Amino acid sequence: MPSAPLLRVESLDAGYSGSTVVRDLTLEVRAGEVVALLGPNGAGKTTTLSTIAGLLPPIGGAVWLDGEDVEGVPAHKLARRGVSLVPEGRALFYGMTVRQHLKLAEAKGSLRRDELIELLPELHKCLDRKAGVLSGGEQQMLAVGRALVSAPRVLLVDEMSLGLAPVIVERLLPVLRRVAEDLGAGVLFVEQHVSLALEVADRAYVLSHGRLVLEGAAKDLRGRRDLLRSSYLGEAAVANA
């Protein structure tokens, strides 16, 4: 029997200042699972992650963490309960070193430095370099590493590939698989490189205009390029792949 969802979003309406961007969204992520959230720009992907992370209050519906409704729980308390967000744009302090970023994120139960470096070996050579002089790929690796220091139960990643060449993305995305397998975390990530995302993910959801239009196992969706394409163009309204 499949394990109960670690994260479940149920009939979620979400947005800003009462303006609804995401409507009636239901999705789930299990421990050790990697799930992609796909869709065109403006589909509501970032809004979804921000709401799950507690940065935005739901307009309607519910977010469940390990079977408990966490509506109204602020972001810093959700972080203590194991929800970690890698935001779009990375949000690094360019004058601080990699080591300082990781130290700042430490808390009770944090990963040991050697455990983190085992997951993200490219950070080892950067520990004493300031974030501002790192390459784009190294900066993204640091953003992920900072989120992993707390050994999260749920890792949310918004646009890991932003501004990066596809060859760099090919090296970064498999990190999410290692996080799920080595830490047993549930991973939900937003990604524009659809083909690469579906190679890493177990399952995927596709949003268009704030609504779920397609979902299914990643291996099945990889073979349905026409359906994915029509979903991105807003021509499909399919609930299941």
N, C-alpha and C positions, 0 to 999 in steps of 0.2 A: 504494500500500500504506500502511495507517495506520502512524503512528510508534509505536515501542515505548513502553510506559507509562513515564512518569517516576516514578510512584508505583504500586506494586502491593501490595495486602494479600491474602495467600493463606491460606485455611483458618484464619483467625485466631480463636483463643479468647483472650478478655481479661477482666480483672476485677480484684478487690481481695483481697489476702491469701488467694489460692487459691480465692476464690469467683468462679465464672465468670458474667459478665454477658453477654458477646458470644460467640456460638458459630458456628464454621465460616464466618466471613465472608470472602468474596472480593470485592474491588473494585479498580478501577484509575482512574488519572487521568493524562492525557497533557499534555504541554507545550501551553500556550495553550488549555486546556480548563477549563470551569467545571462542576463536578459537585456536585449537592445530595445531602446525606444527610438523609433525612426519617424521621419516625416519631413516635409519641406519647411523652409524658414517660416516662422509665424504660426506653426501648427499647434503650439502650446507645450512643447517639450520642456523648455526651461521652467515655465510656470508650474508644470507637474513636479519637477524635481524640487523646486523651491518650496512648494506646498508640503511635500513629503518631509523635507528637512526642517519644517517649522518656521521658515522665513516668511511664509504667507499663510494666513488662516484660510481654511477651506470655506467656500461660499455654501457648499452643500456636500452631502455624502460624508465619507469617513476614511481615515487612514488608520490601519491597524498594524501594530508592531508586536509580533509574537503573541497574537490573540488579544491584545489590549488596544482599545480605542485611545489614540493619543491626541485627539482634537484638543486644542488649547494649550498643549505642552510646548513651551518656547524652544527655540532652536538650541540654546546652550544646554538645556536639560535633555533634549533628544540626543545631543552629542554624547552626553554622559551615559546614555542608555544604549549607545552603540551605533548611532546613525551619523555617518561622516560624508560630507559633500566636498567634491572637487569642483569648484565653480568655474563657469565659463570665464576665460581671461586669466585664470590661475591665482590672482590676488596675492602675489608675492611681495615681499619687502626687498627691493632691489639693493639696498645698502647692507643687508644682512647676509651672512654666509649660509650655505646649506646646513652646516652643523647647527648654527643658531636657530634656523627655522625648525629643525627636527627637535632640538632641545625645548623650544617654546611650546611644542605640541605635546610634550610628554605629560603623562598623568599616571595615576595608579593603574597597574595592569598593562602598561604600555609594552609594545614589542621591544626587545633588546635591540641595540644598534646592529649587532651581527645578524639578527633575524631579518631586519629590514633590508640590510645590504644584500642578503641572500636573495630576497625577492627582487631588489632593484640594484643589481651589481654596478650599474653605470654611475650610481651616486658616489661610490667609494672614492673615485678620483676627484670628485667635485667638493668634498666635504668642507674644505677651507676656502672655497671660492665664493664670491658674492653672487647673489642671484642675478644681479644686473648684467654680469658678464657671461652668463651661461647661454648656450645655444637654445633655440626654441624647444627642441626635444628634451634637453636637460632641464629646462624650466618646468616643462610638463611632468617630467619624471619626479622632480622635487615636489610639485603640487600634489601628485599622487602619494609620494612618500610621506609628506606631512599628514595627509589624511589617514594613512595606514599606521602611523605611530601609535594611535590609540587602540589598535587591534579591533577595528569596527566589526559589528555584526552585519551591518548594511552599509555598503559603499555605493554612493551616488556620484556619477562622473558626467559632467556636462561638457560636451564637445572636446574630447581629449585631443582631437586632431586639428583644432583651430589654428590656422596659420602655418601648418606644417606640411611638408612634402609627403606624398603617399608612401615613399620609401621609409620615412621616419615613422609614419603611422603603423606600418607593418611590423616595426620593432616594438612599438609601445602597446598596441592593443592586446597582444598575448599576455602582458602583465596582469590584465584583468582575470584571465583564466587561472593564472598562478595564485592570485589572491583568493579566488573561490575555492580552489583545490587545497591550498596550503593552510589557509586560515579558516576555511569553512564558512566564509562570509557569503551573503547574498549580494550580487552586484547588479545594479541597474544603471545602464549608461546610454547617453545620447550620442549619436554619431551620424555624420553626413556621408561618410564613405560606406555606402550600403553593403557592397560586396565584402569588404574587409570586416565589417561588423558581423555579418552573418557567418563568417568563417570562425569567429571567436565565440559567438553567443550560442546558448542552448535553445532559447526561444526569442521571439521578437514581437513587438507591437508597433503598428504604424498609425500615426495620428495625421489627420488632415482637417484643417479648419476647426481644431479643438475637439474633434470627435475620433473615436477609435474606428478605423475602417478596415483593418486587417490584423490578424494575429495568427500565430502558429509556430511550430517547431522551425528553427533556423534552417535545418537541412531540407525541409519541405519548401520553405520560401525561396531558398537559393535556386530552385528549379522553376520558379514561377515569376520570372522577370517581367513578363507582360502585365501580370496582376500588380506587382509592386510598382511598375511604372505608371499604370493607370491610377493607383492609389495616390502617388505623389502628385499627379496632375489633377486630382480631385474628381476623377471620373468613376471611381468605384466606391461602393458603400457596402463592404463585405465584413461580416462580423467574425468569420472564422476562415482560416486558410484550409 
